Amino acid sequence: MALRVVRLGSARERGEGLRLGTVRHPPRGVPKDQQAAKNFYDVWVPELAPSAELLRRGQAGDSARDWSTFVKRYRREMAAPEKVHLLRLLAALSATADFSVGCYCVDETRCHRAVLQALLAEHGAVLA
């Protein structure tokens, strides 16, 4: 059993399990009843997405410094007690179930999902 980090909208892999969309907004133009069928997500979990304010700031930016600032701010947001509780829950579930978390970004190295993966690992998640 394990947790995977995926790009939402990509083809599902064998054993991927339930997909959690850790994004601020649902996919545009996709009716709710088709989000899973179109490989976006089965369950929407916007609580793990960067805040609207952080996204308004341009998210990751173009420079290494912009990315570093984004990571610090996102980590600070994820340090809130309710976020830590959710991270611990997902980390514990990863030991007994296959599931995935994801975002729409093309470049995973400049996406909050890379930071989310590290946070989940820090909380003891079993990663695929």
C-alpha positions as CSV (number, residue, x, y, z in Angstrom):
1,M,0.0,0.0,0.0
2,A,1.3,3.5,-0.8
3,L,0.6,7.1,-1.7
4,R,1.5,8.5,-5.1
5,V,1.8,12.0,-6.3
6,V,0.3,12.6,-9.8
7,R,-0.7,15.2,-12.3
8,L,-4.4,15.5,-12.4
9,G,-5.9,14.8,-15.8
10,S,-3.2,12.3,-16.7
11,A,-3.9,8.6,-17.4
12,R,-4.3,6.6,-14.2
13,E,-1.7,4.0,-13.4
14,R,-2.4,0.5,-12.1
15,G,-2.7,0.4,-8.4
16,E,-3.0,4.2,-8.1
17,G,-6.2,4.0,-6.1
18,L,-8.4,6.9,-5.2
19,R,-7.3,10.3,-6.5
20,L,-7.4,13.3,-4.3
21,G,-7.4,16.7,-6.0
22,T,-5.3,19.0,-3.8
23,V,-6.1,22.1,-5.9
24,R,-7.8,25.4,-5.1
25,H,-10.3,25.2,-8.0
26,P,-12.1,22.3,-9.8
27,P,-11.1,21.8,-13.5
28,R,-12.8,24.3,-15.8
29,G,-15.5,23.1,-18.0
30,V,-15.7,19.6,-16.5
31,P,-19.0,18.7,-14.8
32,K,-18.7,17.3,-11.3
33,D,-20.0,14.0,-12.3
34,Q,-17.3,13.6,-15.0
35,Q,-14.2,14.7,-12.9
36,A,-13.3,11.1,-12.0
37,A,-14.0,9.7,-15.4
38,K,-11.8,12.3,-17.0
39,N,-8.9,11.3,-14.7
40,F,-9.0,14.5,-12.6
41,Y,-9.9,13.4,-9.1
42,D,-12.4,11.3,-7.2
43,V,-12.4,13.5,-4.1
44,W,-11.6,17.2,-4.0
45,V,-9.4,18.3,-1.0
46,P,-8.8,22.0,-1.4
47,E,-7.5,22.2,2.2
48,L,-4.2,20.9,0.9
49,A,-3.9,23.5,-1.9
50,P,-2.0,26.7,-1.6
51,S,-4.1,29.6,-0.3
52,A,-5.8,31.9,-2.8
53,E,-3.4,34.6,-1.6
54,L,-0.4,32.6,-2.3
55,L,-1.6,31.7,-5.7
56,R,-2.4,35.3,-6.5
57,R,1.2,36.1,-5.7
58,G,2.2,34.2,-8.8
59,Q,2.8,30.8,-7.1
60,A,6.2,29.6,-7.9
61,G,7.5,32.5,-9.9
62,D,10.4,32.3,-12.4
63,S,13.5,32.4,-10.3
64,A,15.0,30.1,-7.7
65,R,14.3,32.8,-5.1
66,D,10.6,33.0,-6.0
67,W,10.3,29.2,-5.7
68,S,12.1,29.2,-2.4
69,T,9.7,31.9,-1.1
70,F,6.7,30.0,-2.3
71,V,7.9,26.8,-0.6
72,K,8.5,28.6,2.7
73,R,5.0,30.2,2.6
74,Y,3.3,27.0,1.6
75,R,5.0,25.1,4.3
76,R,3.9,27.8,6.8
77,E,0.3,27.4,5.6
78,M,0.6,23.6,6.0
79,A,1.9,24.0,9.6
80,A,-1.6,25.1,10.8
81,P,-3.0,22.5,13.2
82,E,-5.9,21.5,11.0
83,K,-3.5,21.0,8.0
84,V,-1.1,18.9,10.1
85,H,-4.0,16.8,11.2
86,L,-5.0,16.1,7.6
87,L,-1.3,15.4,6.6
88,R,-1.0,12.9,9.5
89,L,-4.3,11.2,8.5
90,L,-3.1,10.8,4.9
91,A,0.3,9.5,6.1
92,A,-1.4,6.9,8.3
93,L,-3.8,5.8,5.5
94,S,-0.9,5.3,3.1
95,A,0.2,2.3,5.2
96,T,-3.1,0.6,4.5
97,A,-4.4,1.9,1.2
98,D,-3.4,2.9,-2.2
99,F,-4.3,6.4,-3.1
100,S,-2.9,9.5,-4.9
101,V,-2.8,13.2,-4.5
102,G,-2.3,15.7,-7.3
103,C,-2.4,19.0,-9.0
104,Y,-2.8,20.2,-12.6
105,C,0.7,21.8,-13.0
106,V,2.8,20.4,-15.9
107,D,6.1,21.0,-14.1
108,E,6.1,19.0,-10.9
109,T,9.4,20.6,-9.8
110,R,7.6,24.0,-9.6
111,C,4.3,22.7,-8.2
112,H,3.0,22.5,-4.6
113,R,2.6,18.8,-5.1
114,A,6.4,18.3,-4.8
115,V,6.3,20.2,-1.5
116,L,3.2,18.2,-0.4
117,Q,5.0,15.0,-1.2
118,A,7.9,16.0,1.1
119,L,5.5,17.1,3.8
120,L,3.7,13.7,3.7
121,A,7.0,11.9,3.8
122,E,8.0,13.9,6.9
123,H,4.7,12.8,8.5
124,G,5.6,9.1,7.8
125,A,3.7,8.5,4.6
126,V,4.5,5.3,2.6
127,L,5.3,6.7,-0.9
128,A,5.2,4.6,-4.1
